[in-house]
């Protein structure tokens, strides 16, 4: 039937992508390279853990000197070969759990485990590789406040919606050249300090390939440590590319179900769809939202970002909505509505 044609075509493209990665994997293994697990910061409750990572075959990278790499171009994150459907062992407090990565090598699974609140360590391994430790933030049952922040043009200046600029930022630009949004590190650090035990989650439509770069960026610019929730590029059974909005929508709904006692501060910008996404979530789950903070792009940033979305009038909203052009302004507005306490200059 004609209505089935687009679905069939995209399904064929998804199969072609899988075959291409399988061919790359065979070539890499023939050269003696073996899969390894890269763990990303996850989170959990007091009797479960959401473990996130990816299984890759990566070419070796030379260290020019002890310590952090002096220069890491974005394209290096994309040349590694994802190992689809890899068998992965996750160890939590001495108990092993065996899971299967998805077709892109991504591990995003929940396993049982009783860990103390705060940052804890679990390990993962694939085939005969050495176990790799990764951190998870365990949320205590008494915690009632959390922070969800977008990344692109909210904490990091990227101009992501423009395809050519997105490619430049992702594949070419040295990670040291990426610039933080002024004042956002201070804002997030202040929120984390005022709310001990509160989870911080960086929810982005960026690909998992950029996770190592993103983690280094956040650390270098003194953002509070947090869990990373990214997505995967490429076709699915019914779409040319995965939907960034669906990714954010589903994770927000998931957080509301996993932590019904927590009210989230949602931070984003007006260059993509954050206002629309947060409006929809706040309308459906007002009990799960403490406030919404939207960063306004400058005129130059809006041009680079391909325009600015229209921010709805939220004067009658059930939860506080604030907007400003940088982190310092948002900090003051959040103090005005009682989300941040004390002197914003402290």
C-alpha positions in Angstrom: 0.0 0.0 0.0 1.2 3.6 -0.7 1.0 4.5 3.0 3.5 1.8 3.9 6.2 3.0 1.4 7.9 5.5 3.7 8.0 3.0 6.6 9.5 0.3 4.3 12.1 2.7 2.9 13.3 3.8 6.3 13.3 0.3 7.7 15.7 -0.6 4.8 17.9 2.3 5.7 18.1 1.2 9.3 19.1 -2.3 8.2 21.8 -0.8 5.9 23.2 1.2 8.8 23.4 -2.0 10.9 25.1 -3.9 8.1 27.6 -1.0 7.7 28.5 -1.1 11.4 28.8 -4.9 11.4 31.2 -4.6 8.5 33.3 -2.0 10.4 33.3 -4.3 13.4 34.6 -7.3 11.5 37.4 -5.2 10.1 38.3 -3.8 13.5 38.4 -7.3 15.0 40.6 -8.5 12.2 43.1 -5.9 13.1 43.2 -7.2 16.6 41.0 -4.6 18.3 38.5 -5.7 20.9 35.4 -4.1 22.4 35.5 -2.0 25.5 32.8 -0.4 27.6 32.6 3.3 28.2 30.5 4.2 31.2 28.6 7.4 31.6 27.2 8.9 34.8 23.9 7.3 35.7 21.5 7.6 38.6 19.2 5.5 40.8 17.1 5.1 43.9 18.0 3.2 47.1 17.1 -0.2 45.6 17.7 0.2 41.9 20.3 1.7 39.5 20.0 3.1 36.0 23.3 2.2 34.3 24.3 4.0 31.1 27.2 3.3 28.8 28.3 2.2 25.4 30.2 -0.7 23.9 32.7 0.5 21.3 35.8 -0.7 19.4 38.0 2.5 19.5 41.3 3.0 17.8 44.1 3.8 20.2 44.8 7.4 21.0 48.2 8.6 22.0 48.7 10.7 25.1 51.2 13.5 24.4 51.9 13.9 28.1 50.6 12.6 31.4 47.2 13.8 32.3 44.3 15.0 30.1 44.7 15.0 26.4 46.0 18.4 25.2 43.7 18.5 22.2 40.7 16.3 21.3 38.9 17.1 18.1 35.2 16.3 18.0 35.5 13.8 15.1 37.5 11.4 17.3 34.3 10.6 19.2 32.6 9.4 16.0 35.3 7.1 14.5 34.9 4.4 17.1 32.8 1.4 16.0 29.6 0.7 18.0 29.2 -3.0 18.9 25.5 -3.8 18.6 23.8 -6.4 20.8 27.0 -6.9 22.9 26.7 -9.0 26.1 27.6 -6.8 29.0 28.2 -7.7 32.7 27.3 -5.1 35.3 28.5 -5.6 38.8 26.7 -3.8 41.7 27.9 -4.5 45.2 29.4 -7.9 44.2 26.2 -9.0 42.3 26.5 -9.6 38.6 23.8 -8.7 36.1 24.0 -9.7 32.4 22.4 -7.3 29.9 22.4 -6.8 26.1 23.4 -3.5 24.5 21.1 -2.1 21.7 22.0 -2.1 18.0 24.0 1.0 18.5 26.0 -0.4 21.4 24.2 1.7 23.9 23.6 0.3 27.4 20.7 2.0 29.2 19.2 -0.4 31.7 17.9 -0.6 35.3 19.3 -3.3 37.6 18.5 -4.0 41.2 21.0 -2.8 43.9 21.0 -1.3 47.3 23.5 1.6 47.4 23.8 4.5 49.8 22.7 7.9 48.6 25.2 10.0 46.8 27.8 9.1 44.2 28.6 5.4 44.1 30.6 3.2 41.8 29.5 0.2 39.7 31.5 -1.7 37.1 30.9 -3.0 33.6 32.8 -5.4 31.3 32.3 -7.0 27.9 33.8 -10.2 26.6 37.2 -10.6 28.2 37.9 -7.0 28.8 38.9 -5.6 32.2 36.0 -4.2 34.2 35.5 -0.5 33.8 34.1 1.6 36.7 31.4 4.2 36.2 29.6 6.4 38.7 25.9 6.6 39.5 24.2 9.1 41.7 21.8 7.5 44.2 18.9 9.6 45.2 17.8 9.3 48.8 14.1 8.7 49.6 13.9 11.9 51.5 15.1 14.1 48.6 12.3 16.4 47.2 14.2 18.7 44.7 16.1 17.9 41.5 17.6 19.8 38.5 17.2 18.9 34.9 19.2 21.1 32.4 19.5 21.1 28.7 23.0 21.4 27.2 23.1 23.0 23.8 22.9 26.8 24.1 21.9 26.4 27.8 25.2 25.5 29.4 27.3 25.2 26.2 27.3 27.7 23.3 26.9 25.4 20.3 24.4 26.9 17.8 23.3 23.3 17.3 20.1 23.7 15.2 22.1 24.9 12.1 23.3 21.7 10.4 26.6 23.0 9.1 27.5 24.7 12.4 26.4 21.5 14.2 28.8 19.5 12.1 31.6 22.0 12.8 31.0 21.9 16.5 30.7 18.2 16.7 33.3 16.9 14.3 36.0 19.7 13.9 36.1 22.1 16.8 38.6 21.4 19.5 36.8 20.7 22.8 38.9 23.4 24.5 37.4 26.0 22.2 33.8 25.3 23.3 32.5 28.2 25.4 30.2 27.9 28.4 27.1 30.1 28.6 28.0 33.0 31.0 26.9 32.4 34.6 25.3 29.0 34.1 28.0 27.1 36.0 27.6 29.4 39.0 23.8 29.0 38.8 23.9 25.2 38.7 26.6 25.0 41.4 24.6 27.3 43.6 21.5 25.1 43.2 23.4 21.9 43.9 25.1 23.5 47.0 21.8 24.8 48.4 20.1 21.4 47.9 22.4 18.6 49.2 21.5 15.3 47.8 19.6 16.7 44.9 20.2 14.9 41.6 21.5 17.0 38.6 20.7 15.6 35.2 22.0 17.0 31.9 19.3 16.0 29.3 20.2 16.7 25.7 19.3 15.7 22.2 23.0 15.3 21.5 24.4 11.9 20.4 26.1 9.5 22.8 29.2 10.0 20.7 29.8 13.4 22.4 29.4 12.2 25.9 33.1 12.0 26.8 33.6 15.5 25.4 30.6 16.8 27.2 31.8 15.3 30.5 35.2 16.9 30.1 33.7 20.2 29.2 31.4 20.2 32.3 34.3 19.3 34.6 36.7 21.9 33.1 34.2 24.7 33.5 33.2 23.7 37.1 29.6 22.6 36.4 28.3 20.3 39.2 28.7 16.6 38.3 25.5 15.1 37.1 24.0 12.2 35.2 24.1 12.4 31.4 21.1 11.5 29.3 21.8 11.7 25.5 20.3 9.9 22.5 21.5 8.1 19.4 21.6 9.3 15.8 20.5 7.4 12.8 17.3 5.9 11.4 14.7 3.8 13.3 12.0 1.5 12.0 9.7 4.4 11.3 11.8 7.6 11.2 14.8 9.0 9.2 16.3 10.3 12.5 15.3 9.9 16.1 13.1 12.6 17.6 14.9 14.9 20.1 11.6 16.0 21.5 10.4 12.5 22.1 13.7 11.8 23.8 13.2 14.7 26.2 9.5 14.0 26.7 10.0 10.3 27.6 12.8 11.0 30.0 10.9 13.7 31.8 7.9 11.3 32.2 10.2 8.6 33.4 11.8 10.9 36.0 8.3 11.8 37.3 7.4 8.1 37.6 10.7 7.1 39.2 10.8 9.9 41.7 7.2 10.9 42.6 8.4 12.9 45.6 10.8 15.1 43.7 9.9 18.5 42.2 12.2 19.4 39.3 13.7 22.7 38.2 13.7 22.5 34.4 16.4 24.7 32.7 16.5 25.2 28.9 16.7 27.9 26.2 14.4 29.5 23.6 16.5 28.4 20.6 14.9 24.9 20.3 11.8 23.4 21.8 12.4 23.5 25.5 9.5 25.9 26.2 7.1 23.6 24.4 8.4 20.5 26.0 8.5 21.9 29.5 5.0 23.4 29.0 3.6 20.0 28.1 5.3 18.3 31.0 4.3 20.9 33.6 0.7 20.8 32.4 0.6 17.0 32.8 2.7 16.8 36.0 2.5 20.1 37.9 3.3 18.3 41.1 6.7 17.3 39.6 7.8 20.8 38.6 9.3 23.3 41.1 10.0 26.0 38.4 11.1 26.5 34.8 14.0 28.7 33.8 14.4 29.6 30.1 17.6 31.2 28.9 16.9 33.8 26.1 19.4 33.7 23.3 21.1 36.9 22.2 20.1 38.2 18.7 23.4 37.0 17.3 22.9 33.5 18.9 19.4 33.4 17.6 20.6 34.0 14.1 23.2 31.2 14.4 20.6 28.9 16.0 18.3 29.4 13.1 15.8 31.5 15.0 14.1 31.7 18.4 11.0 29.8 19.4 8.1 31.9 20.7 8.0 31.6 24.5 4.4 31.2 25.6 2.8 33.5 28.2 3.2 31.6 31.5 1.9 34.3 33.8 -1.0 32.1 34.8 1.0 28.9 35.0 0.7 26.7 38.1 4.5 26.7 38.5 6.9 29.6 38.4 8.4 30.5 35.0 11.5 32.8 34.7 13.5 33.9 31.7 16.8 35.8 31.3 19.7 36.0 29.0 22.4 34.4 31.2 23.0 32.4 34.3 23.4 35.5 36.6 20.0 36.8 35.5 18.3 33.5 35.9 19.8 33.2 39.4 18.2 36.5 40.4 14.8 35.6 38.9 14.9 32.2 40.7 15.6 34.0 43.9 12.6 36.2 43.3 10.3 33.2 43.1 11.9 31.5 46.1 13.7 28.6 44.3 17.1 30.0 45.2 17.6 31.4 48.7 19.9 34.1 50.1 22.0 36.7 48.3 22.5 35.8 44.6 26.0 37.4 44.8 27.1 35.0 47.5 
